[in-house]
Amino acid sequence: MAVLIDPPNFSGRGRLWSHLASDRSLDELHMFARSAGIPDRGFDRDHYDVPADRYRALVAMGAQAVSSRDLVARLNAAGLRRRKPQSLGRRSVGQPLLRARRLRSGDTVAVVAPSGPVSPEALSAGIRLLESWGLHVRLGAHADGKHPRLEYLAADDGSRADDFMRAWTDLHVAAVFAARGGYGAQRMVDLLGWPQLAAVGPKVFCGFSDITALHQAFASVLGLATLHGPTISALAQADEDSAEHLRRTLFEPDRAVEVTGPDRRGTPMQGGVAEGVLVGGNLTLLAAELGSPTSRPARDSIVVLEDVGEEAYRIDRSLTSLLRAGWFTGVRGIAAGQWSDSVRPESVRGLLLDRLGGLDVPMLWGLPCGHGTANRTIALGVRARLDADAGTLRLLTPALV
């Protein structure tokens, strides 16, 4: 047991307070706090605030009495000190967004279903992989559910939104993963309590496909960088490279800045080099978001595009809608991922050039992201460098801090 407590010396709300912390793990700290009856609302980033009249009882329970200076020093040495995060809120289009902290072995993460239902086998396989990385997984109440009438939804809109809110506002949860895409995120996004989400501060959020609607909302309303990466159901089917790239992004983000690598280079559609914040995701969702208060355009950004199961005319329609609405105005570069089960790849490439070539920006083809087994994680809201001539996309800062 390495739970620490300093003497009551912090004043607030008309009384003195101690700080209760652990220099081993937050899980140990939370377990001790629960056993002592300390409410969750007393937790603040890396410690609990406890009133002075609880000090002696907590020491008697096993908390080690240390000075305030020693408590801070031991948290710093253990890498568990968490300084007060910058506040979440709206940020200008094209500007880098706030990044969440990287994960550590022993962290608790949540899996929720903001969109469609997921097969139990795929869900279990993805969770097992997260657990193999040293994470503790909490499952949302409807993560494995299905709407009684609308079978393409995991649950009714209010329940899916409530699951998401509970996961995000849980002080013990360091990251939230989408169970799968499908359809439904747009139906629940306006039911989320954005002031409450903002008050919690940055957390990791990961998913793709239909989750593009939530990526757009988190960028627009919270100014938070998010991860366009495998959902939990897709994680088990992802190739070894993509799963490892997600793991490095979460735990060792300094080693995951290369979205394309020596063996995963793209090919140029239109040459040139550009730098800017990454934005985008699923083309159909980006077009469907037009006119909504959470649609975030491509100005001063590099756009990532992918889709699945689309005919040529539907891809054309989505691109044309975005162009006519001015969504691409001021874009700096475009990187195209996979177009699984869609019209022939050469047709998609021709469509992209036909519709977007006139923007006269670097365009890269063959980004390893999307609905195939190759689905490397892309940090939306983080600055990146696109070199279409070299076939590379590289983050200029790690996805997480």
C-alpha positions as CSV (number, residue, x, y, z in Angstrom):
1,M,0.0,0.0,0.0
2,A,1.4,3.4,-1.0
3,V,-1.5,5.8,-0.2
4,L,-0.2,9.1,1.0
5,I,-1.8,11.9,3.0
6,D,-0.4,15.3,3.9
7,P,-1.4,17.3,7.0
8,P,-4.4,19.6,6.8
9,N,-3.0,22.8,5.4
10,F,-5.1,23.8,2.4
11,S,-8.0,26.1,3.2
12,G,-11.2,26.3,1.2
13,R,-14.9,26.7,1.7
14,G,-14.3,27.8,5.3
15,R,-12.3,24.7,6.4
16,L,-8.9,23.0,6.2
17,W,-8.2,20.0,3.8
18,S,-5.6,17.3,3.3
19,H,-4.6,15.7,0.0
20,L,-4.9,11.9,-0.3
21,A,-2.9,10.4,-3.1
22,S,-1.0,7.2,-4.3
23,D,2.5,7.0,-5.7
24,R,1.7,3.6,-7.3
25,S,-1.6,3.8,-9.2
26,L,-4.9,5.7,-9.4
27,D,-6.7,2.4,-9.1
28,E,-5.1,1.9,-5.7
29,L,-6.1,5.4,-4.7
30,H,-9.7,5.0,-5.8
31,M,-10.0,1.6,-4.0
32,F,-8.7,3.1,-0.8
33,A,-11.0,6.1,-1.1
34,R,-14.1,4.0,-1.7
35,S,-13.2,1.8,1.3
36,A,-13.0,5.0,3.4
37,G,-16.3,6.3,2.2
38,I,-14.7,9.3,0.4
39,P,-17.1,10.5,-2.3
40,D,-16.0,10.5,-6.0
41,R,-16.6,14.3,-6.2
42,G,-13.6,14.8,-3.9
43,F,-11.2,13.5,-6.6
44,D,-9.2,16.2,-8.4
45,R,-6.9,14.9,-11.3
46,D,-4.4,13.0,-9.1
47,H,-5.7,13.2,-5.5
48,Y,-8.7,13.4,-3.2
49,D,-9.4,16.5,-1.1
50,V,-10.4,15.3,2.3
51,P,-11.5,17.5,5.3
52,A,-9.2,17.9,8.2
53,D,-11.4,15.9,10.6
54,R,-10.8,12.8,8.5
55,Y,-7.0,13.0,8.7
56,R,-6.3,10.9,11.8
57,A,-8.8,8.2,10.7
58,L,-7.3,7.9,7.3
59,V,-3.8,7.5,8.8
60,A,-5.2,4.8,11.1
61,M,-6.6,3.0,8.0
62,G,-3.1,2.9,6.5
63,A,-2.5,6.1,4.7
64,Q,1.1,7.2,5.1
65,A,1.5,10.6,6.7
66,V,3.9,12.7,4.6
67,S,4.6,16.4,4.1
68,S,2.9,18.2,1.2
69,R,6.3,18.7,-0.5
70,D,7.1,15.0,-0.2
71,L,3.7,14.0,-1.5
72,V,4.2,16.1,-4.6
73,A,7.7,14.9,-5.1
74,R,6.6,11.2,-4.9
75,L,3.8,11.8,-7.4
76,N,6.2,13.5,-9.8
77,A,8.8,10.6,-9.4
78,A,6.0,8.1,-10.1
79,G,4.8,10.0,-13.2
80,L,1.3,10.3,-11.6
81,R,1.2,14.1,-11.1
82,R,-1.5,15.6,-13.2
83,R,-1.4,19.3,-13.6
84,K,-4.7,21.2,-14.1
85,P,-5.6,20.8,-17.7
86,Q,-6.4,23.6,-20.0
87,S,-10.1,24.2,-20.3
88,L,-12.1,22.7,-23.1
89,G,-14.0,25.0,-25.4
90,R,-14.4,26.3,-28.9
91,R,-11.3,27.0,-30.9
92,S,-10.8,28.6,-34.3
93,V,-11.0,26.4,-37.3
94,G,-7.6,25.3,-38.5
95,Q,-6.0,25.7,-35.1
96,P,-4.5,22.8,-33.2
97,L,-6.8,21.3,-30.6
98,L,-6.2,20.3,-27.0
99,R,-4.7,16.8,-26.6
100,A,-5.5,14.3,-23.9
101,R,-2.9,12.5,-21.8
102,R,-1.4,9.2,-23.0
103,L,-2.6,6.0,-21.3
104,R,-0.7,4.0,-18.8
105,S,-0.9,0.3,-17.9
106,G,-3.5,0.0,-15.2
107,D,-5.8,2.8,-16.6
108,T,-9.5,2.2,-16.7
109,V,-11.2,2.7,-20.1
110,A,-14.9,2.6,-21.1
111,V,-16.5,1.0,-24.2
112,V,-19.8,2.5,-25.3
113,A,-22.1,2.1,-28.4
114,P,-23.0,5.6,-29.7
115,S,-24.3,4.1,-33.0
116,G,-25.2,0.5,-34.1
117,P,-25.2,-2.8,-32.3
118,V,-22.1,-5.0,-32.2
119,S,-21.7,-8.8,-32.4
120,P,-20.8,-10.2,-28.9
121,E,-17.9,-12.1,-30.4
122,A,-16.3,-9.0,-32.0
123,L,-16.9,-7.0,-28.9
124,S,-15.3,-9.7,-26.6
125,A,-12.3,-10.1,-28.9
126,G,-11.7,-6.3,-29.0
127,I,-12.0,-6.1,-25.2
128,R,-9.5,-8.9,-24.7
129,L,-7.0,-7.0,-26.8
130,L,-7.4,-3.9,-24.7
131,E,-7.0,-6.0,-21.6
132,S,-3.8,-7.5,-23.0
133,W,-2.4,-4.0,-23.1
134,G,-2.9,-3.7,-19.3
135,L,-6.2,-1.7,-19.4
136,H,-9.2,-2.3,-17.2
137,V,-12.3,-2.2,-19.4
138,R,-15.8,-1.0,-18.3
139,L,-18.7,-1.8,-20.6
140,G,-21.5,0.7,-21.1
141,A,-25.0,-0.6,-20.2
142,H,-26.0,-0.8,-23.8
143,A,-22.7,-1.5,-25.5
144,D,-23.9,-5.0,-26.4
145,G,-27.5,-4.0,-26.8
146,K,-30.0,-3.6,-29.7
147,H,-33.0,-1.3,-30.1
148,P,-36.2,-3.3,-29.8
149,R,-37.7,-1.7,-33.0
150,L,-34.9,0.0,-34.9
151,E,-32.5,-2.9,-35.2
152,Y,-29.7,-0.7,-36.7
153,L,-29.3,1.1,-33.3
154,A,-27.7,-0.3,-30.2
155,A,-30.4,1.3,-28.0
156,D,-32.7,4.3,-28.0
157,D,-31.0,7.7,-28.4
158,G,-31.4,8.7,-24.8
159,S,-29.8,5.5,-23.5
160,R,-26.9,5.7,-25.9
161,A,-26.3,9.4,-24.9
162,D,-26.6,8.5,-21.2
163,D,-24.0,5.7,-21.6
164,F,-21.6,8.1,-23.2
165,M,-22.1,10.8,-20.5
166,R,-21.6,8.3,-17.7
167,A,-18.4,7.0,-19.3
168,W,-17.0,10.5,-20.0
169,T,-17.8,12.0,-16.6
170,D,-16.6,8.9,-14.6
171,L,-13.5,10.2,-12.9
172,H,-11.9,6.8,-13.0
173,V,-12.1,6.5,-16.8
174,A,-9.1,7.7,-18.8
175,A,-10.5,6.9,-22.3
176,V,-13.7,6.2,-24.1
177,F,-13.8,3.8,-27.1
178,A,-16.7,3.3,-29.5
179,A,-17.9,-0.3,-29.8
180,R,-18.6,0.1,-33.5
181,G,-19.9,2.6,-36.1
182,G,-22.9,1.8,-38.3
183,Y,-25.5,4.6,-37.9
184,G,-26.9,6.6,-35.0
185,A,-24.3,9.0,-33.6
186,Q,-26.0,12.0,-35.3
187,R,-29.2,11.0,-33.5
188,M,-27.7,11.3,-30.0
189,V,-25.1,14.0,-30.4
190,D,-27.5,16.8,-29.4
191,L,-28.5,14.9,-26.3
192,L,-25.0,15.1,-24.8
193,G,-24.4,17.5,-21.9
194,W,-21.6,19.5,-23.4
195,P,-21.0,21.8,-20.4
196,Q,-20.6,18.6,-18.2
197,L,-18.3,17.0,-20.8
198,A,-16.2,20.2,-21.0
199,A,-15.9,20.4,-17.2
200,V,-14.2,16.9,-17.0
201,G,-11.3,18.0,-19.2
202,P,-9.5,16.2,-22.0
203,K,-9.8,12.4,-22.3
204,V,-9.0,10.0,-25.1
205,F,-11.8,9.3,-27.5
206,C,-11.4,6.7,-30.3
207,G,-13.5,5.4,-33.2
208,F,-14.2,5.9,-36.9
209,S,-16.9,5.6,-39.6
210,D,-20.2,6.8,-38.2
211,I,-18.2,8.1,-35.2
212,T,-17.1,10.9,-37.6
213,A,-20.2,12.8,-36.3
214,L,-18.8,12.8,-32.8
215,H,-15.3,13.7,-33.9
216,Q,-16.7,16.7,-35.6
217,A,-18.7,17.6,-32.5
218,F,-15.8,17.2,-30.1
219,A,-13.6,19.4,-32.3
220,S,-16.3,22.1,-32.8
221,V,-17.7,22.3,-29.3
222,L,-14.9,21.2,-27.0
223,G,-11.8,22.0,-29.1
224,L,-10.5,18.5,-28.3
225,A,-8.3,16.4,-30.5
226,T,-9.7,12.8,-31.0
227,L,-8.5,9.6,-32.5
228,H,-9.8,8.4,-35.9
229,G,-8.9,4.7,-35.2
230,P,-10.4,1.3,-34.9
231,T,-13.6,0.7,-33.0
232,I,-13.5,-2.1,-30.5
233,S,-15.4,-4.5,-32.9
234,A,-13.1,-3.6,-35.7
235,L,-10.0,-4.0,-33.6
236,A,-10.0,-7.7,-33.6
237,Q,-10.2,-7.8,-37.4
238,A,-7.5,-5.1,-37.9
239,D,-4.1,-6.3,-39.1
240,E,-1.3,-6.6,-36.6
241,D,0.3,-3.3,-37.9
242,S,-2.9,-1.3,-37.3
243,A,-3.5,-2.8,-33.8
244,E,0.1,-2.0,-32.8
245,H,-0.2,1.5,-34.2
246,L,-3.2,2.1,-32.0
247,R,-1.4,0.7,-29.0
248,R,1.6,3.0,-29.6
249,T,-0.6,6.0,-30.2
250,L,-2.3,5.3,-26.8
251,F,0.8,4.5,-24.7
252,E,3.8,5.7,-26.7
253,P,2.5,8.5,-28.9
254,D,6.0,9.7,-29.7
255,R,6.5,6.5,-31.6
256,A,3.3,6.7,-33.6
257,V,3.7,10.0,-35.5
258,E,4.1,8.2,-38.9
259,V,0.7,7.6,-40.3
260,T,2.4,6.2,-43.4
261,G,5.6,4.2,-43.2
262,P,8.2,2.8,-45.5
263,D,5.9,-0.2,-46.2
264,R,2.7,1.8,-46.2
265,R,3.5,4.8,-48.4
266,G,0.7,6.3,-50.5
267,T,1.0,7.5,-54.0
268,P,0.6,11.1,-55.3
269,M,-2.6,12.2,-57.0
270,Q,-1.4,15.8,-57.1
271,G,2.1,16.7,-56.0
272,G,3.3,19.1,-53.3
273,V,3.8,19.5,-49.6
274,A,1.4,20.9,-47.0
275,E,1.1,21.4,-43.3
276,G,-2.0,21.8,-41.2
277,V,-4.4,20.4,-38.6
278,L,-6.0,17.1,-39.5
279,V,-9.7,17.0,-40.1
280,G,-12.2,14.7,-41.7
281,G,-13.1,11.0,-41.6
282,N,-16.0,9.3,-43.3
283,L,-17.0,11.2,-46.4
284,T,-20.7,10.3,-46.2
285,L,-20.9,11.6,-42.6
286,L,-19.0,14.8,-43.4
287,A,-21.6,15.6,-46.1
288,A,-24.5,14.6,-43.8
289,E,-23.2,17.0,-41.1
290,L,-23.4,20.0,-43.4
291,G,-25.6,22.7,-41.9
292,S,-25.4,21.3,-38.4
293,P,-23.9,23.4,-35.6
294,T,-21.1,20.9,-35.2
295,S,-19.9,20.6,-38.8
296,R,-16.2,21.7,-38.8
297,P,-14.8,22.7,-42.2
298,A,-11.4,22.2,-43.8
299,R,-10.0,25.7,-43.8
300,D,-6.2,25.7,-43.1
301,S,-6.4,21.9,-42.6
302,I,-5.4,18.6,-44.2
303,V,-8.4,16.5,-44.9
304,V,-8.5,12.8,-44.5
305,L,-11.3,11.0,-46.4
306,E,-12.5,7.4,-46.5
307,D,-15.8,5.5,-47.0
308,V,-17.3,2.0,-47.5
309,G,-19.9,0.5,-49.8
310,E,-20.5,3.6,-51.9
311,E,-21.3,3.8,-55.6
312,A,-19.6,6.4,-57.8
313,Y,-22.5,8.7,-58.0
314,R,-22.9,8.8,-54.2
315,I,-19.3,9.6,-53.7
316,D,-19.6,12.3,-56.4
317,R,-22.8,13.7,-54.6
318,S,-21.1,13.9,-51.2
319,L,-18.0,15.6,-52.7
320,T,-20.1,18.0,-54.6
321,S,-22.3,18.9,-51.6
322,L,-19.2,19.7,-49.6
323,L,-17.7,21.8,-52.4
324,R,-20.9,23.7,-52.9
325,A,-21.3,24.4,-49.2
326,G,-17.7,25.8,-49.1
327,W,-16.5,23.1,-46.7
328,F,-13.3,22.7,-48.7
329,T,-12.6,26.4,-48.9
330,G,-9.0,27.1,-47.7
331,V,-8.0,23.5,-47.5
332,R,-4.2,22.8,-47.6
333,G,-4.1,19.2,-48.5
334,I,-6.1,16.0,-49.0
335,A,-5.3,12.4,-48.1
336,A,-7.5,9.6,-49.3
337,G,-7.8,6.4,-47.4
338,Q,-9.6,3.2,-48.2
339,W,-12.9,2.9,-50.1
340,S,-13.8,-0.7,-49.1
341,D,-16.6,-2.4,-51.0
342,S,-17.1,0.7,-53.1
343,V,-16.7,1.3,-56.9
344,R,-13.3,0.3,-58.3
345,P,-10.4,2.1,-56.7
346,E,-9.3,3.7,-60.0
347,S,-12.8,5.1,-60.3
348,V,-12.7,6.6,-56.9
349,R,-9.3,8.1,-57.6
350,G,-10.6,9.6,-60.8
351,L,-13.6,11.1,-59.0
352,L,-11.5,12.7,-56.3
353,L,-9.3,14.3,-58.9
354,D,-12.3,15.4,-61.0
355,R,-14.0,17.0,-58.0
356,L,-11.1,18.2,-55.9
357,G,-8.2,18.6,-58.3
358,G,-9.3,22.1,-59.0
359,L,-8.5,23.1,-55.4
360,D,-4.8,22.9,-56.4
361,V,-3.5,21.4,-53.2
362,P,-1.3,18.3,-52.6
363,M,-3.4,15.1,-52.8
364,L,-2.3,11.7,-51.6
365,W,-3.9,8.3,-52.5
366,G,-3.7,5.1,-50.4
367,L,-3.6,6.2,-46.8
368,P,-3.8,3.1,-44.6
369,C,-7.1,4.0,-42.9
370,G,-10.7,3.1,-43.2
371,H,-12.9,0.0,-43.3
372,G,-10.3,-2.5,-44.4
373,T,-7.9,-4.5,-42.2
374,A,-5.3,-1.7,-42.5
375,N,-6.6,1.1,-40.3
376,R,-3.9,3.2,-38.7
377,T,-4.9,5.7,-36.1
378,I,-5.1,9.3,-37.2
379,A,-5.1,12.2,-34.6
380,L,-7.8,14.6,-35.7
381,G,-7.1,18.2,-34.5
382,V,-3.3,17.6,-34.5
383,R,-0.9,19.4,-36.9
384,A,0.6,17.1,-39.6
385,R,2.8,17.3,-42.7
386,L,1.5,15.8,-46.0
387,D,4.2,15.1,-48.6
388,A,2.3,13.9,-51.6
389,D,5.5,13.5,-53.6
390,A,7.0,11.2,-51.0
391,G,3.7,9.5,-50.3
392,T,3.8,10.3,-46.6
393,L,1.6,11.8,-43.8
394,R,3.4,12.5,-40.5
395,L,2.2,14.1,-37.3
396,L,4.2,17.2,-36.3
397,T,3.2,16.7,-32.6
398,P,2.3,13.4,-30.9
399,A,-1.4,12.5,-30.7
400,L,-1.4,12.5,-26.9
401,V,0.7,14.3,-24.3
